[in-house]
Amino acid sequence: MNEHSHQTAPTQFVAANGIRFAYRRFGKAGGMPLVFNQHYLGTMDYWDPAVTDGLARGREVILFNNAGVSSSSGEVPTTFEQMAANAIAFIKALGLKQVDVFGFSIGGLVVQEIALQAPDLVRRMIVDGAGPRGGQGMELIAQATGRLFGAHPHNPPESVWLAVKFSPSAAGQAAGREFLKRTHLRQVGRDPEVNDKVSPAQVEAIGKWGVQQKGSIDYLKTIKQPTLVVNGSNDVNLPTVNSFIMQQNIPCAMLIIYPDSHHGSQFQYPELFVRHTSLFLDA
């Protein structure tokens, strides 16, 4: 067992594709590593320690910032295809031959592309709070993102995360406040917030992904990896119906929808999510 945890793992760097990627590794070494791919505007410190440390009890977890995000160098790509190519280069630069991948929100779009571009690299995949290319209502996500995050996307007030990630019910908002406390437990060596260039590039990528064309989702049938699709019952950012579409079209996919939850259901039910995900990865 690595002696480090979410709070103490040092930020390290590795070079690939002309990018200096920032990353952290911790957990139970020796098995299949799990590589986390983050959401819009998120840094390594936006992950929930209840999830990362929970999963790290059974495997090594690897957090990283893609190009141009926070402590990683380079420019943020304007396509998820290029973000995935960067992620593949990062994983290979660590000397890893095969990994499990977990993607939340736009990270869930990136991991689909990783599986398509480097199928031998991915053993199992978790797609959380995401949807397929050209999915239902996906063409409206870029506009919705602008409405939800307002004029200062690089430093959103905490009320924005509570509204986006958590149900408006008393239980949902209470869970959200506890989540925000957990994400601030790490005080030493925190990631810097993203700069002003990150949001426009990521929103442009979202817009391109959402374009609906005939056969847009056909690629899902080519994804052969066992896939766990996860979402909240009312995802206000990437509509929940897209998780059903993914489960119906990825040949080896299972679906979990958590009750009374929005975009960040795994943070509203962290212990349950860790149990479900661990069962899936260990199966």
C-alpha positions as CSV (number, residue, x, y, z in Angstrom):
1,M,0.0,0.0,0.0
2,N,1.3,3.4,-1.0
3,E,1.6,5.5,2.2
4,H,0.0,8.5,0.6
5,S,-3.6,9.5,0.4
6,H,-5.7,12.1,-1.5
7,Q,-4.5,14.7,1.0
8,T,-0.8,13.8,1.1
9,A,0.1,12.5,-2.4
10,P,2.7,14.8,-3.9
11,T,2.2,16.4,-7.3
12,Q,4.6,14.9,-9.8
13,F,5.3,15.6,-13.4
14,V,5.9,13.6,-16.6
15,A,6.5,14.9,-20.1
16,A,4.7,13.6,-23.2
17,N,3.5,15.1,-26.5
18,G,5.5,18.3,-25.6
19,I,3.3,18.7,-22.4
20,R,4.4,18.6,-18.8
21,F,1.5,16.7,-17.2
22,A,0.9,17.1,-13.5
23,Y,-0.3,14.0,-11.7
24,R,-0.7,12.2,-8.3
25,R,-0.6,8.5,-7.6
26,F,-1.6,6.7,-4.4
27,G,-3.4,3.6,-3.2
28,K,-2.8,-0.1,-3.3
29,A,-0.1,-0.8,-5.9
30,G,0.4,-3.9,-7.9
31,G,-3.0,-4.2,-9.5
32,M,-4.7,-2.5,-12.4
33,P,-4.4,1.3,-12.0
34,L,-7.5,3.5,-12.3
35,V,-6.9,6.8,-14.2
36,F,-9.3,9.6,-13.3
37,N,-10.4,12.2,-16.0
38,Q,-11.8,15.4,-14.6
39,H,-14.8,17.6,-15.3
40,Y,-15.2,21.1,-16.8
41,L,-12.9,23.6,-15.0
42,G,-11.8,20.9,-12.5
43,T,-8.4,20.3,-11.1
44,M,-7.0,17.4,-9.2
45,D,-8.3,19.0,-6.0
46,Y,-11.9,19.0,-7.3
47,W,-12.1,15.2,-6.8
48,D,-13.8,13.9,-3.7
49,P,-11.4,12.3,-1.2
50,A,-14.3,10.0,-0.1
51,V,-14.2,8.6,-3.7
52,T,-10.5,8.7,-4.4
53,D,-9.4,7.3,-1.1
54,G,-12.3,4.8,-1.1
55,L,-11.3,3.4,-4.4
56,A,-7.6,3.5,-3.5
57,R,-8.2,0.9,-0.8
58,G,-8.4,-1.7,-3.5
59,R,-6.2,-0.3,-6.3
60,E,-3.8,2.4,-7.3
61,V,-5.5,5.6,-8.4
62,I,-3.9,8.2,-10.7
63,L,-5.2,11.8,-10.9
64,F,-3.9,14.1,-13.6
65,N,-4.5,17.4,-15.3
66,N,-4.9,17.3,-19.0
67,A,-3.0,19.8,-21.2
68,G,-3.4,23.4,-20.2
69,V,-5.4,22.7,-17.1
70,S,-4.1,24.0,-13.7
71,S,-0.5,22.8,-13.1
72,S,-0.1,21.0,-16.5
73,S,1.6,22.9,-19.3
74,G,0.4,23.3,-22.9
75,E,-2.9,24.5,-24.5
76,V,-6.3,23.1,-23.8
77,P,-7.5,21.3,-26.9
78,T,-10.8,22.3,-28.5
79,T,-11.8,18.6,-29.2
80,F,-12.2,15.6,-27.0
81,E,-10.4,13.5,-29.5
82,Q,-7.2,15.5,-28.8
83,M,-7.8,15.5,-25.1
84,A,-8.0,11.7,-25.3
85,A,-4.8,11.6,-27.4
86,N,-3.1,13.6,-24.7
87,A,-4.4,11.3,-22.0
88,I,-3.1,8.3,-23.9
89,A,0.3,9.9,-24.2
90,F,0.3,10.6,-20.5
91,I,-0.6,7.1,-19.5
92,K,2.0,5.6,-21.8
93,A,4.6,8.0,-20.4
94,L,4.1,6.5,-17.0
95,G,5.1,3.1,-18.5
96,L,1.6,1.6,-18.1
97,K,0.5,-1.0,-20.6
98,Q,-3.1,-1.3,-19.5
99,V,-5.4,0.7,-17.2
100,D,-8.9,1.2,-16.1
101,V,-10.3,4.6,-16.8
102,F,-12.9,6.7,-15.0
103,G,-14.3,9.8,-16.6
104,F,-16.7,12.3,-15.0
105,S,-18.7,14.9,-17.0
106,I,-16.4,16.0,-19.9
107,G,-14.0,13.4,-18.6
108,G,-16.6,10.9,-19.5
109,L,-16.4,12.1,-23.1
110,V,-12.6,11.8,-23.0
111,V,-12.6,8.2,-21.8
112,Q,-14.9,7.1,-24.6
113,E,-12.3,8.5,-27.0
114,I,-9.4,6.9,-25.2
115,A,-11.2,3.5,-25.6
116,L,-11.7,4.1,-29.3
117,Q,-8.2,5.4,-30.0
118,A,-6.3,2.9,-27.8
119,P,-8.6,-0.1,-27.2
120,D,-5.7,-2.3,-26.0
121,L,-4.8,0.3,-23.3
122,V,-8.2,0.2,-21.6
123,R,-9.4,-2.8,-19.6
124,R,-12.6,-1.4,-18.1
125,M,-14.3,2.0,-18.3
126,I,-16.5,4.0,-16.0
127,V,-18.5,6.8,-17.7
128,D,-20.1,9.1,-15.1
129,G,-22.5,12.0,-15.8
130,A,-21.8,12.0,-19.5
131,G,-23.3,11.0,-22.8
132,P,-22.6,10.0,-26.4
133,R,-21.4,12.1,-29.3
134,G,-24.5,13.9,-30.7
135,G,-26.7,12.5,-28.0
136,Q,-30.1,13.7,-26.9
137,G,-30.0,17.4,-25.9
138,M,-26.2,17.3,-26.2
139,E,-26.2,20.2,-28.7
140,L,-27.5,22.5,-26.0
141,I,-24.8,21.7,-23.4
142,A,-22.4,24.5,-24.4
143,Q,-25.2,27.1,-23.9
144,A,-26.3,25.5,-20.6
145,T,-22.7,25.6,-19.3
146,G,-22.6,29.3,-20.0
147,R,-25.9,29.8,-18.1
148,L,-24.9,27.7,-15.2
149,F,-21.4,29.1,-14.6
150,G,-22.0,32.7,-15.4
151,A,-19.4,35.4,-16.2
152,H,-16.5,34.1,-14.1
153,P,-16.1,30.4,-14.9
154,H,-12.5,30.2,-13.6
155,N,-13.7,30.9,-10.0
156,P,-17.4,29.9,-9.7
157,P,-19.0,30.4,-6.3
158,E,-19.7,27.3,-4.3
159,S,-23.4,27.8,-4.9
160,V,-22.8,26.9,-8.6
161,W,-21.4,23.5,-7.7
162,L,-24.2,22.9,-5.3
163,A,-26.7,23.6,-8.0
164,V,-25.0,21.7,-10.8
165,K,-23.8,18.6,-8.9
166,F,-26.5,18.1,-6.2
167,S,-30.2,17.7,-5.9
168,P,-32.1,20.7,-4.6
169,S,-33.7,18.5,-1.8
170,A,-32.6,19.1,1.7
171,A,-30.7,15.8,1.7
172,G,-29.0,16.6,-1.7
173,Q,-27.8,20.1,-0.5
174,A,-26.6,18.7,2.8
175,A,-24.6,16.1,0.9
176,G,-23.2,18.9,-1.3
177,R,-22.0,21.0,1.6
178,E,-20.2,17.9,3.0
179,F,-18.6,17.3,-0.4
180,L,-17.3,20.9,-0.5
181,K,-15.8,20.5,3.0
182,R,-14.0,17.3,1.9
183,T,-12.6,18.9,-1.3
184,H,-10.9,21.6,0.9
185,L,-9.3,19.1,3.4
186,R,-6.1,19.2,1.4
187,Q,-4.4,22.5,2.3
188,V,-0.7,21.8,1.4
189,G,0.4,21.6,-2.3
190,R,-3.1,22.3,-3.8
191,D,-3.5,22.8,-7.5
192,P,-3.9,26.3,-8.8
193,E,-7.3,27.2,-10.2
194,V,-7.6,27.1,-14.0
195,N,-6.8,30.2,-16.1
196,D,-9.2,32.1,-18.3
197,K,-8.2,30.1,-21.4
198,V,-9.6,26.8,-20.1
199,S,-13.3,27.5,-20.2
200,P,-13.6,28.8,-23.9
201,A,-11.6,25.8,-25.2
202,Q,-13.5,23.2,-23.2
203,V,-16.9,24.8,-24.2
204,E,-15.8,24.7,-27.8
205,A,-15.0,21.0,-27.5
206,I,-18.5,20.5,-25.8
207,G,-20.1,22.2,-28.7
208,K,-18.4,20.1,-31.3
209,W,-19.3,16.9,-29.4
210,G,-22.9,17.8,-29.2
211,V,-23.5,18.2,-32.9
212,Q,-26.2,15.8,-34.0
213,Q,-25.7,13.9,-37.3
214,K,-27.1,10.7,-38.7
215,G,-25.3,7.8,-37.1
216,S,-23.7,10.0,-34.4
217,I,-23.9,7.3,-31.8
218,D,-23.0,4.3,-34.0
219,Y,-19.5,4.3,-32.6
220,L,-20.8,3.2,-29.2
221,K,-21.3,-0.3,-30.6
222,T,-17.6,-0.6,-31.3
223,I,-16.6,-0.1,-27.7
224,K,-15.9,-3.6,-26.5
225,Q,-14.6,-2.9,-22.9
226,P,-16.9,-3.7,-20.0
227,T,-18.4,-0.3,-19.1
228,L,-20.1,1.0,-16.1
229,V,-22.4,4.0,-16.9
230,V,-23.4,6.1,-13.9
231,N,-25.6,9.1,-13.5
232,G,-28.0,11.0,-11.3
233,S,-31.8,10.8,-11.7
234,N,-32.0,14.3,-13.0
235,D,-28.7,15.4,-14.5
236,V,-29.2,19.1,-15.2
237,N,-26.0,19.4,-17.2
238,L,-25.8,16.3,-19.5
239,P,-29.3,14.9,-19.6
240,T,-29.7,11.6,-17.8
241,V,-31.4,10.0,-20.9
242,N,-28.0,9.9,-22.5
243,S,-26.8,7.4,-19.9
244,F,-29.6,5.0,-20.9
245,I,-28.7,5.5,-24.6
246,M,-25.1,4.6,-23.8
247,Q,-26.1,1.5,-21.8
248,Q,-28.3,0.3,-24.7
249,N,-25.6,0.8,-27.3
250,I,-22.3,-0.2,-25.7
251,P,-22.3,-4.0,-26.0
252,C,-21.0,-4.8,-22.5
253,A,-22.4,-2.0,-20.4
254,M,-24.3,-1.8,-17.2
255,L,-26.2,1.2,-15.8
256,I,-26.6,2.7,-12.3
257,I,-28.9,5.7,-11.8
258,Y,-28.8,7.2,-8.2
259,P,-32.0,8.6,-6.8
260,D,-32.7,12.3,-6.0
261,S,-29.5,13.4,-7.6
262,H,-28.1,15.7,-10.3
263,H,-24.8,15.8,-12.2
264,G,-22.5,14.7,-9.3
265,S,-24.4,11.7,-8.0
266,Q,-21.1,9.9,-7.1
267,F,-20.3,12.8,-4.7
268,Q,-23.8,12.7,-3.2
269,Y,-23.5,8.9,-2.5
270,P,-19.7,8.4,-2.3
271,E,-19.7,5.3,-0.1
272,L,-22.3,3.6,-2.3
273,F,-20.5,4.7,-5.5
274,V,-17.2,3.3,-4.2
275,R,-18.9,-0.1,-3.4
276,H,-20.6,-0.3,-6.8
277,T,-17.5,0.7,-8.7
278,S,-15.2,-1.6,-6.8
279,L,-17.5,-4.5,-7.5
280,F,-17.5,-3.6,-11.2
281,L,-13.7,-3.3,-11.4
282,D,-13.0,-6.4,-9.4
283,A,-15.5,-8.6,-11.3
